[in-house]
Amino acid sequence: MLTNKKLWKNLKPKAQENRSNPTSAERIMWSELRNKKLGYRSRRQHVIAEYIVDFVCIEKKIIVELDGEIHLRKIEYDTERTRVLNGSGFRVIRFKNEHVINELKTVIEVIKDKLK
């Protein structure tokens, strides 16, 4: 299940805002995922179930989430979010922003492995 049309209509403006104002880590990650650089089409700030996910490969049902400082204070929310996304048939991979910025090659290797 991706999402229903009503929910998508409500979340679309926020997803577009997120795309227009990416974090440094999101900008770096998108440069690595866009244009099928890893062999599959990825989307950013896309609505899945009732959430806007950072990046998703719908074909492989892989979601990549980047967690910044705010996520450290929202562990219960992120746990529930992951449970719902997993229940929708997606696998969620999480990276901290600093991991993406400082260890990009390692992050990309993990994503490539999950896409296989």
C-alpha positions in Angstrom: 0.0 0.0 0.0 1.5 3.3 -1.0 -1.3 5.6 0.3 -4.8 6.7 -0.5 -5.6 9.7 -2.7 -7.0 11.9 0.1 -4.0 11.3 2.3 -1.6 11.9 -0.6 -3.4 15.2 -1.4 -3.0 16.3 2.2 0.7 15.3 2.5 1.8 16.4 -1.0 2.5 20.1 -0.1 4.7 19.0 2.8 6.5 16.5 0.6 7.2 19.2 -1.9 8.4 21.6 0.8 10.7 18.9 2.1 12.1 18.4 -1.5 12.7 22.1 -1.8 14.6 22.4 1.6 16.7 19.3 1.9 19.2 18.9 4.7 22.9 18.6 3.7 22.7 14.8 4.2 19.6 14.5 2.1 21.2 16.5 -0.7 24.3 14.2 -0.6 22.1 11.1 -0.5 19.9 12.2 -3.4 23.0 12.9 -5.5 23.8 9.2 -5.0 20.3 7.7 -5.6 18.9 9.8 -8.4 18.9 8.9 -12.1 19.1 5.1 -11.3 22.7 5.5 -10.2 22.3 2.3 -8.1 20.4 0.5 -10.9 16.9 1.3 -9.6 14.7 4.3 -9.6 14.5 6.1 -6.3 12.1 8.8 -5.2 12.6 11.4 -2.5 10.1 12.7 0.0 7.5 10.3 -1.1 4.3 9.3 0.7 4.1 5.7 1.8 1.2 4.6 4.0 0.6 7.7 6.2 4.2 9.0 6.2 6.5 11.0 4.0 9.7 8.9 3.7 13.1 10.4 2.8 13.9 8.0 0.0 12.2 5.0 -1.5 12.9 2.4 -4.2 9.3 1.2 -4.8 10.5 -1.6 -7.1 12.6 -3.2 -4.3 10.4 -1.9 -1.5 13.3 -0.3 0.3 13.0 2.9 2.3 16.1 4.9 3.3 15.6 7.2 6.2 18.1 9.8 7.4 17.9 10.7 11.1 19.0 14.0 12.4 19.0 15.5 15.9 15.2 15.6 16.0 15.0 11.8 15.6 16.9 11.2 18.8 14.0 12.8 20.7 11.4 10.9 18.7 12.5 7.3 19.1 9.0 6.0 20.0 7.5 7.8 16.9 10.2 6.4 14.6 9.7 2.9 16.0 6.0 3.1 15.3 6.6 4.6 11.9 9.0 1.8 11.0 6.5 -0.8 12.2 3.8 0.7 9.9 6.1 0.9 6.9 7.3 -2.6 7.5 3.7 -3.7 7.7 3.1 -2.1 4.4 5.7 -4.4 2.9 8.7 -2.1 2.9 12.1 -2.6 4.6 13.4 0.5 6.3 17.1 1.3 6.5 18.1 4.2 8.8 21.3 6.2 8.8 22.3 9.2 10.9 23.0 12.4 9.0 26.6 12.4 10.1 27.0 8.9 8.8 25.9 9.9 5.4 28.1 13.0 5.4 31.3 11.3 6.8 31.0 7.7 5.6 29.1 7.9 2.4 30.8 5.0 0.7 29.9 2.7 3.5 26.3 3.9 3.5 26.0 3.4 -0.3 27.4 -0.2 0.1 24.7 -1.0 2.7 22.0 0.3 0.4 23.4 -1.6 -2.6 23.4 -4.8 -0.6 19.8 -4.3 0.5 18.8 -3.6 -3.2 20.1 -7.1 -4.3 
